[in-house]
Amino acid sequence: MRTSGLWLDVLEMPEALQRTLDANAGVDDAIAVLRDPSVRRVIATGNGAAYYVAFAIALAALESGSGPELVALPAGVVADPRFVWREGDRLLAISSSGEFKDVVRAIEQGAPKPVVAITANADSTLGRLADAVALQTVLHQRAITHTQALAGALAIGLRIWGGVTGDTALARIPDSGPAALDAAIAMSADWAESAFDTTVLPVAAASFGGGPAWSSALETALLLKEISRIPAEGAETREGATSVMYGLNPQHLVLALETTGDPGFTEAVDVCRATGANVVVVPGGTAVDRRFAFATLLPATSAASGVLANLGGHDIDNPTWTDAYYATARNSGKATP
């Protein structure tokens, strides 16, 4: 795991995030578009990990209490011709490559103007179609899995929404992100290498987290599927205690994402452990405001997925599904340089 391209990408997360925050490129333009009095609802969209970022921002917005409504939807829903835009709608599109096919299609099929984008590529199709482009820095992406892009997009999204709503505390949450990521990275590899039985591969897995960390649970399940090739689901904490646990047995793994102030967390852990499943509490989410835990949990969940991938004999950086993904997901059908 320590020599994989994925882990090298993780190690650069604090620097990439700091550069994103220092540049603050396009953030004020995005705020101006979404803060206009005519805006009643913002649809935040993306695919996979980018959608989970949109969901994390929307969940954080629930704790703000002002501004327009913010709804996170997968790009496939927004790109469906049957999706009906309302008066006062605006689109917040998230794609680090700027080439995800459904995000582009949603704009081309008539998303209300002006459109706001969060991307790492201003010259991408999304960058050219959007009216306001907030840029994130991705230093490298050696692995197929996104790491630096997720932290940067979350930080920009929280800054934007804090500016839209006038919630300065929300906008400032990412400022402590680089230091928090440094701390999370420092312990994650050692933790992952000691947290699992390295002789037994789980047949299936689940993850749960509370509040905005619900989005982290979805991302964790995605990592387990895409890197470790283990069938997995992600759920909100109470759903972990009241629905995820139904199918658990001693052959299963549960990654419990702890954040500060999650009232149902201990009970969910206990309920899932009672099934005989291996329940592992993931570090990294308690040292920060839980609205930024999506980013600080990522080093540990990436490391855990890498350890399990090695156990299963899988290529961490180049999974077998890569070509099929690009063929269906990207405008060009190929990876973006």
N, C-alpha and C positions, 0 to 999 in steps of 0.2 A: 504493500500500500504506500509506504513512504517514498518509493521511487517512481510511482505512477505519475502520469501527466495530470491526473485529477488532483493529486495532493499538491503538486507544484502550483496548480491554479489556485487551490485553497490558500496556500502560503502567501500568495500575492493579493488576497482579498482586502487586507487593510490598506495597502498602498493604492489599489484601484479605487477603493471607496473614498480615500482621502482626496485623490485627484478629482473625482466626481464632485465632491462637496466643495473643493476649492474653486473649481471652474464655475459651478452653478449655472452652466450654460443653458440658456433657454427657459430656465425656471420662471423668471418674471413674466416672460411672454405667455407661458402656459397659464400662470395664475390670472393674468389679465383676461384671457379668453374665458376661463371657467368662472371668474368672479363677476362677469357681466350680469346685471340685474335680470336680463331676459332668460338666463339659464335656470331651468327648474330641475332637471335631472341629468346626471352624468353617468354614461354607461362606460365602465372600465372593462377592457377586454384584452385577451391574449390567448395563447395556447399552452397547455401543459404548465411548465414552470412559470411562464409569463402570466398565465391566467391566475396561478396561485399568488403571484405578487399582487395582481389586481384585487384578488379576494382579500389579501392581507390588508391592503389599503382601505378597502370597503369596511372590513371589520374594525379597523382602527377608527374610521370615521364615525362608527356607531357610538364611540366614547367621546366624541367632540360635541355633538348636539347643536350645531349651527351649519349654515350654508345649504346648498341644494342637496337633493337626494343623491346618493352615490350607490350605484348598483354594479356588481361585478358579474359578468356573464362570459362563458366560453366563446371564443371567436366563431365556432361553428354555429352557435345560436344567432349571433349578431349578423353573420353573413347569409343566413337563410332568407330567401326572398319574402318569406311570410312574416319576418320580423317587422313590426310596425313602429316607426319612429313617431314620437309625440312632439308637439310644439314645445319648444324650450329645451329639447334634448341636445346634448353634446357628446362626442365620442372621445374617450381617452384610450388610445391604442398603445399597447406595450409589446414590443418585439425587439430584442437586442440586435438581431440581424437586420430587421426592417423588411424582411422578405417572406414572412409567414403568409401563405396564400389566402387564408380566410380573413385575416386582418386587412389585407389589401383589398380583397373582394368586398368587404363590408363598406369600405370607403367608396370604392368605384360604383357600388350599387346604390349610392345615394345617402350615405350618412350625412346628417346636417353639418353644414359649415358654420364656423371654422372648426377644424379637427385638431386635437392635441395628440402628440406622439411622444413616447419615451423610448429611445433607441440608442444604440451605440454607433449607428451608422447614418450620418446625416445625408449621405448620397444614395441611400437605399431607396427602394420604391416607396416605402412608407415615409421616409424622410422627405421625399419630393412631393408626396400627396398631402402631407399634413401642413397646416397653416402655422402651427407653433410646435417647435421641436425641442424637447428637453433632452440633452445629451448625457449619457453616462460613459465612463471610461472602463474599457475592458483591456487590460494589458496583454493578456494572452488567453486563448482557450485551446489548450492542448488536448483536453478530453472532449468527448461529445457532450458531456454533462455540463450544465451551466452552474457557475458558482459566483464569480465576480459580477456577472450580469444581474444576478438576483439581488445581491446586496445593494448595488448601485441603483437599480430600478426602484427598490423599496424606499431607499433614502430620498430619491428625487420625488417619488409619489407622496411621501409624508410631508416633504417641504412644500410641494404644490398644494396639497389639501390644507395644510396649516395656513398657507397664504390665502387660499380661497375663503376659508372660514374665519380668518382672523385669530386662529388658535396658535399663538406663538409658542406655547409649550410643545404642541405637536410638531411644529416645524423644526424645533431645536433638538428633537429626539435623536436624529441621525448624527449630530455633532460628536457624540461620545462613541459612535459606532466603530471607528478604526481601533481605538484602544480596547474596546470590548471584544472585537474580533481577534486582536492579538492574544488576549487572555484565553479566549475560547480555543484558538488554534494550538496554543502552547500545551494544553492538556489533552487534546482530542485524540491524537494518534495513540498515545500510551493507553488512554482509557479504552479505545476500541479494541486494541490488541489483548486486553485483559478481561473485557466484559463478556466475551462469548466463548462457548465451548468450541474449540477449534477442531473437533473431531466429528461433530454432528451438524449437518446443515438443516435448518428448519424447512419444512415442506410448504409452509405459508406463514405470512406475517401480518401484523396490524400495527397501527400507530394512532395515538390520540393526543390531543392538546386542547387547551381551553382558550376561549376568547379569540384574539388574533392568531394564537398558535394553532387554531384549527387549520389554518392554511398551511402551517408547518407540517401538520400531520399528513395532509394531502401530498405535500412535496416529499416527505419522508417515504411514503408509500411508493411514490414515483421513483425515487432513488433505488429502493429495494427491487423494483421491477426492472428498471433500465440497466442498473449496474450489477446487482446480485442475481438477477433473473429469478427472483422469488415472488410468487403471487402475493399481493399485499393490498390492503385497504387502509384509508385514513379516515379518522372520525373526530368529532368534537368529544371532549372529555366525558360528558354525561352519556353520550351515545356509546362510548367505550365501555361504560359500566352496564348499560342497559340493552345493547344490541350486538356490539362486536364480540362480547364474551360468549354469545350463544354458540358460536362455531369453534371455540378454542379447545385445544387438547394439548397433551405434553409434547407433541411434535411441532408446536407453533411458537413463534417469537412475537412479543409485543414490545414496541419501543414507546415508552411513556415520556412525553415531552413536558417537563416540569417548568412552569413559569410562576412568577410571584402572584399570589392572590387567586389561585385557581381553586375554588371551594370544594369541587368534587374530585380532585386529583387523587388523594390518598385512598378514597373509597374505590375509585376505578382501578387503581393498582391492585388493591386487595381482592376485588371481585375477579379480575382477570387472573391473578396468581392462583386463586382457589380452583381454577379449571385445570391446573397443572402446567399451563403454558409458561415459558421462560419470559418473564416480564423484566425488562431492563430500563431503568430510569436514565434518560439521556441528559447530560449536563450542558450548560451553556445558555439556558434561558432565564435564569433567576437573577443574573447580575445586571440586567438592563430593564428598562420599561418594556413590558410584554409586547407593546406594539412594534418593537424592533427585534423581538426574539426570533422571528422568521430568519433573520440573517445570522444571529449568533448561535443558533442551534445547528446551522448548516455544516460547520466544520466537523462536529461530532457525528452527525448523521451521514455525511459523506465518508468519513473514516470507517464507520460501522459497515456501510454498504461495500466499501472496498475490501475490508477484511472478509466479509461473507462471499464476495465475488471470487477472491483468491481461493477460499475454501471450496467453492463450487467449480473452480477451474475456468473461470470466465475472464475475458480481456476487459479490464476496467475501463480503458480509454476508447476502445473500438468494439462495441458490442456487435453481435451478428445482425441486429435489426437496423443498423445505421443507414444503409443504402435505401431500404424500403421506406424509412421515415422521410428522408429527403425527397424521395420520389413523390410522396403524397403531400408533403407539407410546404415545400418551397415553390415559389413562382417558377424558378428555373429547373426544379427537380434535382438540384445539386446543392452541395454545401456552399455557404457563402465564404469567400476567401477572408 
